[in-house]
Amino acid sequence: MADDSFRLDGKVAVVTGAGQGIGQACALALGRVGATVAVTGLNNRFADLDKVCADIVTAGGWAEAFALDVSDVSSIKPTFDFILSKLGSIDVLVNNAGVRVNGPSLGISESEWDWVQAVNLKGTFFCCQAAAAHMSTHDGGRIINIASQMVDSAAPERAAYIASKGGIVALTKTLAVEWAHQGIQVNAVGPGPTNTPMTASADSTASAQVQARSPIGRRLEPSEVANPVVFLASPASGAITGHHLMVDGGWTAS
């Protein structure tokens, strides 16, 4: 008999930053296990979102695209309310939308710092808040925040990015404890170096450094991050909350 503990039939999952990379992979993976997926992203990336929806439908699932800039807090609750009106529920939230600024810490500007925190940390919190407002009155739910392996193994010239991701891990633990009695599980996933558009510009030197440093000798594929996200969204993870699950090919263990 098939094991249904990883299925999400009848559930609605919201994925932010779902047009490419890890967000796209998460949306596709959630669709494959039966979830109806609300794929969200910037309005100027709507063609990418539509493509993700089409791929989910072709695979036998259902998805709908919604414009959302998570750095615009005033737009978050109305967008989540619109998703609720269209799809009827929000059972899973994957906070994936993220940006980063690379460069020496002595040269980071206030505007660069604020942009990274606004998207990565502030956006994550207010999306959690919007989803939890529904989940808390409708049998709970699952929130998975995309953090980073860099929280536990820092790298130079990533101060704004790592600070935002460290904040996400702390936020995840806090919300997990606060919302547990409402049936809401909050976890984070910490990807290691992954083949995404954000890392596509890495030069041969950087790629060689990753290959030498990683115990598995390569970057991850987005699907390898998405599958643990599905696990945390599924009934199979019923006793797990407040956890930062490293998906890094052994990077932080070495």
MILUMDO-823425 format. One record per residue (C-alpha): chain; residue in one letter; z negated, x negated, y. Coordinates in nm, 2 decimals. Layout:
+-------+-----+--------+--------+--------+
| chain | res |      w |      u |      v |
+-------+-----+--------+--------+--------+
|     A |   a |      Z |      X |      Y |
...
+-------+-----+--------+--------+--------+
This chain:
+-------+-----+--------+--------+--------+
| chain | res |      w |      u |      v |
+-------+-----+--------+--------+--------+
|     A |   m |   0.00 |   0.00 |   0.00 |
|     A |   a |   0.09 |  -0.13 |   0.35 |
|     A |   d |  -0.20 |  -0.26 |   0.56 |
|     A |   d |  -0.21 |  -0.05 |   0.88 |
|     A |   s |  -0.48 |  -0.25 |   1.05 |
|     A |   f |  -0.23 |  -0.43 |   1.26 |
|     A |   r |  -0.03 |  -0.11 |   1.36 |
|     A |   l |  -0.04 |   0.05 |   1.70 |
|     A |   d |   0.14 |   0.37 |   1.63 |
|     A |   g |   0.06 |   0.63 |   1.89 |
|     A |   k |  -0.08 |   0.38 |   2.14 |
|     A |   v |   0.06 |   0.29 |   2.48 |
|     A |   a |   0.05 |  -0.08 |   2.58 |
|     A |   v |   0.11 |  -0.21 |   2.94 |
|     A |   v |   0.24 |  -0.57 |   2.97 |
|     A |   t |   0.26 |  -0.73 |   3.31 |
|     A |   g |   0.52 |  -1.00 |   3.38 |
|     A |   a |   0.71 |  -0.87 |   3.08 |
|     A |   g |   1.06 |  -0.97 |   3.19 |
|     A |   q |   1.06 |  -1.32 |   3.03 |
|     A |   g |   0.87 |  -1.58 |   2.84 |
|     A |   i |   0.53 |  -1.49 |   2.69 |
|     A |   g |   0.53 |  -1.14 |   2.85 |
|     A |   q |   0.86 |  -1.05 |   2.71 |
|     A |   a |   0.76 |  -1.18 |   2.36 |
|     A |   c |   0.43 |  -0.97 |   2.38 |
|     A |   a |   0.62 |  -0.66 |   2.48 |
|     A |   l |   0.87 |  -0.70 |   2.19 |
|     A |   a |   0.59 |  -0.77 |   1.94 |
|     A |   l |   0.38 |  -0.47 |   2.05 |
|     A |   g |   0.69 |  -0.25 |   2.02 |
|     A |   r |   0.75 |  -0.38 |   1.66 |
|     A |   v |   0.41 |  -0.26 |   1.55 |
|     A |   g |   0.46 |   0.09 |   1.69 |
|     A |   a |   0.32 |   0.08 |   2.04 |
|     A |   t |   0.50 |   0.26 |   2.32 |
|     A |   v |   0.54 |  -0.03 |   2.58 |
|     A |   a |   0.53 |  -0.01 |   2.96 |
|     A |   v |   0.70 |  -0.33 |   3.07 |
|     A |   t |   0.62 |  -0.42 |   3.42 |
|     A |   g |   0.74 |  -0.69 |   3.66 |
|     A |   l |   0.87 |  -0.76 |   4.01 |
|     A |   n |   1.13 |  -0.52 |   4.14 |
|     A |   n |   1.39 |  -0.80 |   4.17 |
|     A |   r |   1.35 |  -0.86 |   3.80 |
|     A |   f |   1.42 |  -0.51 |   3.69 |
|     A |   a |   1.74 |  -0.61 |   3.51 |
|     A |   d |   1.52 |  -0.83 |   3.28 |
|     A |   l |   1.28 |  -0.54 |   3.23 |
|     A |   d |   1.55 |  -0.31 |   3.13 |
|     A |   k |   1.68 |  -0.56 |   2.88 |
|     A |   v |   1.34 |  -0.59 |   2.72 |
|     A |   c |   1.32 |  -0.21 |   2.70 |
|     A |   a |   1.67 |  -0.19 |   2.54 |
|     A |   d |   1.57 |  -0.45 |   2.28 |
|     A |   i |   1.25 |  -0.26 |   2.19 |
|     A |   v |   1.45 |   0.06 |   2.15 |
|     A |   t |   1.72 |  -0.11 |   1.94 |
|     A |   a |   1.44 |  -0.23 |   1.71 |
|     A |   g |   1.32 |   0.13 |   1.67 |
|     A |   g |   1.05 |   0.15 |   1.93 |
|     A |   w |   1.01 |   0.30 |   2.27 |
|     A |   a |   0.96 |   0.14 |   2.61 |
|     A |   e |   0.99 |   0.21 |   2.98 |
|     A |   a |   1.01 |  -0.02 |   3.28 |
|     A |   f |   0.79 |   0.00 |   3.59 |
|     A |   a |   0.80 |  -0.22 |   3.90 |
|     A |   l |   0.47 |  -0.39 |   3.98 |
|     A |   d |   0.37 |  -0.68 |   4.19 |
|     A |   v |   0.02 |  -0.76 |   4.08 |
|     A |   s |  -0.05 |  -0.96 |   4.40 |
|     A |   d |  -0.02 |  -0.63 |   4.59 |
|     A |   v |  -0.35 |  -0.48 |   4.50 |
|     A |   s |  -0.27 |  -0.15 |   4.69 |
|     A |   s |   0.02 |  -0.09 |   4.44 |
|     A |   i |  -0.17 |  -0.15 |   4.12 |
|     A |   k |  -0.37 |   0.18 |   4.08 |
|     A |   p |  -0.07 |   0.40 |   4.19 |
|     A |   t |   0.15 |   0.22 |   3.93 |
|     A |   f |  -0.10 |   0.26 |   3.65 |
|     A |   d |  -0.14 |   0.63 |   3.75 |
|     A |   f |   0.24 |   0.66 |   3.73 |
|     A |   i |   0.24 |   0.50 |   3.39 |
|     A |   l |  -0.02 |   0.75 |   3.28 |
|     A |   s |   0.18 |   1.04 |   3.41 |
|     A |   k |   0.49 |   0.93 |   3.22 |
|     A |   l |   0.34 |   0.79 |   2.90 |
|     A |   g |   0.02 |   0.99 |   2.87 |
|     A |   s |  -0.23 |   0.71 |   2.80 |
|     A |   i |  -0.31 |   0.34 |   2.84 |
|     A |   d |  -0.46 |   0.20 |   2.53 |
|     A |   v |  -0.37 |  -0.17 |   2.56 |
|     A |   l |  -0.33 |  -0.40 |   2.86 |
|     A |   v |  -0.18 |  -0.74 |   2.84 |
|     A |   n |  -0.23 |  -0.93 |   3.17 |
|     A |   n |   0.05 |  -1.19 |   3.15 |
|     A |   a |   0.19 |  -1.21 |   3.50 |
|     A |   g |   0.13 |  -1.55 |   3.64 |
|     A |   v |   0.26 |  -1.83 |   3.86 |
|     A |   r |   0.17 |  -2.19 |   3.92 |
|     A |   v |   0.20 |  -2.46 |   4.18 |
|     A |   n |   0.22 |  -2.82 |   4.07 |
|     A |   g |   0.14 |  -3.12 |   4.29 |
|     A |   p |  -0.14 |  -3.35 |   4.40 |
|     A |   s |  -0.46 |  -3.17 |   4.49 |
|     A |   l |  -0.47 |  -3.34 |   4.83 |
|     A |   g |  -0.14 |  -3.17 |   4.92 |
|     A |   i |  -0.20 |  -2.81 |   4.81 |
|     A |   s |  -0.18 |  -2.58 |   5.11 |
|     A |   e |  -0.40 |  -2.28 |   5.17 |
|     A |   s |  -0.10 |  -2.04 |   5.12 |
|     A |   e |  -0.01 |  -2.20 |   4.79 |
|     A |   w |  -0.37 |  -2.18 |   4.67 |
|     A |   d |  -0.40 |  -1.81 |   4.78 |
|     A |   w |  -0.07 |  -1.72 |   4.61 |
|     A |   v |  -0.17 |  -1.85 |   4.27 |
|     A |   q |  -0.51 |  -1.69 |   4.29 |
|     A |   a |  -0.37 |  -1.36 |   4.41 |
|     A |   v |  -0.12 |  -1.33 |   4.12 |
|     A |   n |  -0.32 |  -1.49 |   3.84 |
|     A |   l |  -0.68 |  -1.40 |   3.91 |
|     A |   k |  -0.70 |  -1.12 |   4.16 |
|     A |   g |  -0.41 |  -0.94 |   4.00 |
|     A |   t |  -0.56 |  -0.97 |   3.66 |
|     A |   f |  -0.89 |  -0.83 |   3.77 |
|     A |   f |  -0.75 |  -0.53 |   3.95 |
|     A |   c |  -0.51 |  -0.45 |   3.66 |
|     A |   c |  -0.82 |  -0.46 |   3.43 |
|     A |   q |  -1.00 |  -0.23 |   3.67 |
|     A |   a |  -0.71 |   0.02 |   3.68 |
|     A |   a |  -0.67 |   0.02 |   3.30 |
|     A |   a |  -1.04 |   0.04 |   3.23 |
|     A |   a |  -1.08 |   0.34 |   3.46 |
|     A |   h |  -0.87 |   0.54 |   3.21 |
|     A |   m |  -0.99 |   0.36 |   2.89 |
|     A |   s |  -1.36 |   0.43 |   2.97 |
|     A |   t |  -1.30 |   0.81 |   2.95 |
|     A |   h |  -1.05 |   0.81 |   2.67 |
|     A |   d |  -1.20 |   0.64 |   2.36 |
|     A |   g |  -1.18 |   0.28 |   2.49 |
|     A |   g |  -0.90 |   0.03 |   2.46 |
|     A |   r |  -0.80 |  -0.33 |   2.44 |
|     A |   i |  -0.74 |  -0.58 |   2.73 |
|     A |   i |  -0.59 |  -0.92 |   2.66 |
|     A |   n |  -0.57 |  -1.16 |   2.95 |
|     A |   i |  -0.34 |  -1.46 |   2.92 |
|     A |   a |  -0.54 |  -1.77 |   3.02 |
|     A |   s |  -0.45 |  -2.13 |   2.93 |
|     A |   q |  -0.54 |  -2.42 |   2.70 |
|     A |   m |  -0.57 |  -2.62 |   3.02 |
|     A |   v |  -0.91 |  -2.45 |   3.09 |
|     A |   d |  -1.05 |  -2.68 |   2.81 |
|     A |   s |  -0.82 |  -2.98 |   2.85 |
|     A |   a |  -0.74 |  -3.02 |   3.21 |
|     A |   a |  -0.43 |  -3.19 |   3.35 |
|     A |   p |  -0.37 |  -3.36 |   3.69 |
|     A |   e |  -0.19 |  -3.19 |   3.97 |
|     A |   r |  -0.26 |  -2.84 |   3.84 |
|     A |   a |  -0.58 |  -2.76 |   4.04 |
|     A |   a |  -0.48 |  -2.41 |   4.17 |
|     A |   y |  -0.34 |  -2.30 |   3.83 |
|     A |   i |  -0.63 |  -2.43 |   3.62 |
|     A |   a |  -0.89 |  -2.28 |   3.86 |
|     A |   s |  -0.72 |  -1.94 |   3.83 |
|     A |   k |  -0.71 |  -1.96 |   3.45 |
|     A |   g |  -1.07 |  -2.07 |   3.43 |
|     A |   g |  -1.16 |  -1.77 |   3.65 |
|     A |   i |  -0.97 |  -1.55 |   3.40 |
|     A |   v |  -1.18 |  -1.68 |   3.11 |
|     A |   a |  -1.50 |  -1.62 |   3.30 |
|     A |   l |  -1.38 |  -1.28 |   3.41 |
|     A |   t |  -1.29 |  -1.19 |   3.05 |
|     A |   k |  -1.64 |  -1.26 |   2.92 |
|     A |   t |  -1.80 |  -1.07 |   3.20 |
|     A |   l |  -1.59 |  -0.76 |   3.16 |
|     A |   a |  -1.63 |  -0.78 |   2.78 |
|     A |   v |  -2.01 |  -0.76 |   2.81 |
|     A |   e |  -2.00 |  -0.50 |   3.09 |
|     A |   w |  -1.75 |  -0.26 |   2.92 |
|     A |   a |  -1.84 |  -0.30 |   2.55 |
|     A |   h |  -2.05 |   0.02 |   2.55 |
|     A |   q |  -1.75 |   0.21 |   2.67 |
|     A |   g |  -1.54 |   0.10 |   2.38 |
|     A |   i |  -1.33 |  -0.15 |   2.57 |
|     A |   q |  -1.27 |  -0.49 |   2.42 |
|     A |   v |  -1.17 |  -0.77 |   2.66 |
|     A |   n |  -1.03 |  -1.10 |   2.52 |
|     A |   a |  -0.82 |  -1.39 |   2.64 |
|     A |   v |  -0.55 |  -1.60 |   2.48 |
|     A |   g |  -0.51 |  -1.96 |   2.58 |
|     A |   p |  -0.15 |  -2.08 |   2.51 |
|     A |   g |  -0.07 |  -2.44 |   2.48 |
|     A |   p |   0.26 |  -2.58 |   2.61 |
|     A |   t |   0.51 |  -2.31 |   2.55 |
|     A |   n |   0.89 |  -2.29 |   2.58 |
|     A |   t |   0.92 |  -2.05 |   2.87 |
|     A |   p |   1.13 |  -2.04 |   3.19 |
|     A |   m |   0.82 |  -2.18 |   3.37 |
|     A |   t |   0.84 |  -2.50 |   3.16 |
|     A |   a |   1.22 |  -2.51 |   3.13 |
|     A |   s |   1.24 |  -2.76 |   3.42 |
|     A |   a |   1.03 |  -3.02 |   3.24 |
|     A |   d |   1.20 |  -3.35 |   3.23 |
|     A |   s |   1.25 |  -3.56 |   2.91 |
|     A |   t |   0.94 |  -3.77 |   2.99 |
|     A |   a |   0.72 |  -3.46 |   3.01 |
|     A |   s |   0.87 |  -3.32 |   2.69 |
|     A |   a |   0.80 |  -3.65 |   2.51 |
|     A |   q |   0.44 |  -3.65 |   2.63 |
|     A |   v |   0.39 |  -3.30 |   2.49 |
|     A |   q |   0.54 |  -3.40 |   2.16 |
|     A |   a |   0.32 |  -3.71 |   2.14 |
|     A |   r |   0.00 |  -3.53 |   2.25 |
|     A |   s |   0.03 |  -3.21 |   2.04 |
|     A |   p |  -0.09 |  -3.23 |   1.68 |
|     A |   i |   0.20 |  -3.01 |   1.58 |
|     A |   g |   0.44 |  -3.23 |   1.78 |
|     A |   r |   0.62 |  -2.96 |   1.98 |
|     A |   r |   0.59 |  -2.68 |   2.23 |
|     A |   l |   0.51 |  -2.34 |   2.11 |
|     A |   e |   0.76 |  -2.05 |   2.10 |
|     A |   p |   0.66 |  -1.74 |   2.30 |
|     A |   s |   0.65 |  -1.53 |   1.98 |
|     A |   e |   0.37 |  -1.76 |   1.84 |
|     A |   v |   0.16 |  -1.66 |   2.14 |
|     A |   a |   0.26 |  -1.29 |   2.11 |
|     A |   n |   0.15 |  -1.25 |   1.75 |
|     A |   p |  -0.22 |  -1.33 |   1.82 |
|     A |   v |  -0.20 |  -1.09 |   2.12 |
|     A |   v |  -0.09 |  -0.82 |   1.88 |
|     A |   f |  -0.39 |  -0.91 |   1.66 |
|     A |   l |  -0.63 |  -0.87 |   1.95 |
|     A |   a |  -0.47 |  -0.54 |   2.04 |
|     A |   s |  -0.49 |  -0.40 |   1.69 |
|     A |   p |  -0.77 |  -0.24 |   1.48 |
|     A |   a |  -0.79 |  -0.57 |   1.29 |
|     A |   s |  -0.98 |  -0.73 |   1.57 |
|     A |   g |  -1.24 |  -0.45 |   1.60 |
|     A |   a |  -1.54 |  -0.69 |   1.62 |
|     A |   i |  -1.40 |  -0.94 |   1.86 |
|     A |   t |  -1.46 |  -0.92 |   2.24 |
|     A |   g |  -1.53 |  -1.18 |   2.51 |
|     A |   h |  -1.34 |  -1.45 |   2.33 |
|     A |   h |  -1.09 |  -1.70 |   2.46 |
|     A |   l |  -0.86 |  -1.75 |   2.16 |
|     A |   m |  -0.68 |  -2.09 |   2.18 |
|     A |   v |  -0.32 |  -2.07 |   2.06 |
|     A |   d |  -0.23 |  -2.43 |   2.13 |
|     A |   g |  -0.11 |  -2.60 |   1.81 |
|     A |   g |  -0.44 |  -2.79 |   1.79 |
|     A |   w |  -0.42 |  -2.94 |   2.14 |
|     A |   t |  -0.78 |  -2.88 |   2.24 |
|     A |   a |  -0.91 |  -2.98 |   1.89 |
|     A |   s |  -0.76 |  -3.33 |   1.91 |
+-------+-----+--------+--------+--------+
